């Protein structure tokens, strides 16, 4: 039998949004559990502890409010209203709650191209995470490519760890980048961060309107083939960090029955979903960065705890964050040329080794999945699903328990 525990508020996810939600609910006097599958709070962005003043302040506040934290724990099922089942390292845990706050974050979007499965080709954020975990990059040539503000941040990080970064390849054109720069310049904090990155990346080529079309090597990555306009050329490198923005983690929201619109969870002004007693904050409501996550997390935490006045005081800041989110989405929208990167022989589903040519003849995701097993491997379409949505225009999202792989005895 699973261990059964009960809390006023259960927060799923311990990134910035989940941390802010937990702090707000605890400061309002509620009993709070925080569930996360990592070994410590912080999520992907604050992995490895307090690396910025902002992270330090929030992690200190989180520790001071002292919610009950369950690490290395994943929600796998919601068998009844007010109940969730989790897979913990040593047992199954049944969480009973009055309110639940989904702060499940996002993951990188990968777009297939010839050679993307070669060793040393990885997501930009994945590369940063591996370097944080001890991957030695000193003296290695590292190219960072794809789209979004994460690219210069990753390039700066690996450069500080001794890597040679010959270029950053950003698929968005300069004109859209300029408009985004003007929007970011209105925020003093973001402007300061931009100047810090420019200082760190002196000598690194930043090429807008540029993207990788192939990776080559005998057993591991040796060369990246890049395109910019009509020009194509080859860059020797040891690592390629390539990510095309973020995709919200929506599996648990879908399992609970939350309404989605344009790939995000629909919430009201209190961050409440259309499912009773369920709130959502951060990237699942729309990818907007850490500031949006923190503000929405506080609003959700206070609202779930019945502190409407505290929540309302943060509405104006959330509106500003949402305007930045809109500018972000407009600036880094994916160009149509990326749809033609993969050839019929290019593997799209890495778990089941399914190439694009086997997927394209099908009319929809369900048909492709049934006939080719695309999306039926261990990642359960978390990698190939967003790629297929972009390449084929299909809606690939679905969720059935267990949401994540679980031990048989947990079920």
ABEGO torsion letter per residue (X at the ends): XBBBBBBABBBBEABAAAAAAAAAAAAAGBBBBBBBABABBGEAAABGEBABAAAAAAAAAAAAAGBBBBBGBBBABBABBGBBBBBBAABBBBBBBABBBBBAEBBBBBBBBBGAABBGBBBAAAAAAAAAAGBBABGBBBBBBEBEAAAAAAAAAAAAAGBBBABBBBABBAAAAAAAAAAAAABAAAAAAAAAAAAAABGBBBBBGBBBABBBEBGBBABBBBBBEABBBBBBBABBBBBBEBBBBAAAAAAAGBBBBGGBBBBBAAGBBABBGBBBBEAAAEBAEAAAAAAAAAAAAAAAAGBAAAAAAAAAAAAAAAAAAAAAAAAABBBAAAAAABBAABBABAAAGBBAAAAAABABAAAAAAAAGBGABAAGGAAAAAAAAAAAGBBABBBBOBABBBBAAAX
